[in-house]
């Protein structure tokens, strides 16, 4: 199970690194937009994304019978 967690973290870091590498200016612009958002709105968006991510992990493990 630990190997799947490490592979998952590796993929997240890889994709995040590639996004910052290829879209540096767009990411800086997006950060400026995020600075203007209210804290509660950011927390709501983060909560929704976390639930989607946890659901994706749960249903993937369940459907492929990963143990």
C-alpha positions in Angstrom: 0.0 0.0 0.0 2.9 2.4 0.8 4.3 2.0 -2.7 1.0 3.2 -4.2 1.0 6.2 -1.9 4.5 7.1 -2.9 3.8 6.6 -6.6 0.7 8.9 -6.2 2.7 11.6 -4.4 5.4 11.3 -7.1 2.8 11.8 -9.8 1.4 14.9 -8.0 4.8 16.4 -7.7 5.7 15.6 -11.3 2.6 17.2 -12.7 2.8 20.2 -10.4 6.4 20.8 -11.3 5.7 20.5 -15.0 2.8 23.0 -14.7 5.0 25.6 -13.0 7.8 25.0 -15.6 5.6 25.3 -18.7 3.1 27.9 -17.4 5.1 30.1 -15.1 3.5 33.4 -16.1 0.0 32.1 -16.0 0.6 30.6 -12.5 1.9 34.0 -11.3 -1.3 35.6 -12.7 -3.5 33.0 -11.0 -1.8 33.6 -7.7 -2.7 37.3 -8.0 -6.3 36.4 -8.6 -6.2 34.0 -5.6 -4.9 36.9 -3.4 -8.1 38.8 -4.1 -10.4 36.0 -3.1 -12.0 35.9 0.3 -10.6 33.3 2.7 -13.9 31.5 3.1 -14.2 31.1 -0.6 -10.7 29.6 -0.9 -11.5 27.2 2.0 -14.7 26.1 0.3 -12.9 25.4 -3.0 -10.2 23.5 -1.2 -12.8 21.4 0.7 -14.6 20.5 -2.5 -11.3 19.5 -4.2 -10.3 17.5 -1.2 -13.6 15.6 -1.2 -13.3 14.9 -4.9 -9.7 13.7 -4.4 -10.5 11.4 -1.5 -13.5 10.0 -3.4 -11.3 9.3 -6.4 -8.8 7.5 -4.3 -11.5 5.5 -2.5 -13.4 4.4 -5.6 -10.2 3.5 -7.4 -9.0 1.3 -4.6 -12.4 -0.2 -4.3 -12.9 -0.9 -8.0 -9.5 -2.4 -8.5 -9.5 -4.4 -5.2 -6.1 -2.9 -4.3 -5.0 -4.1 -0.9 
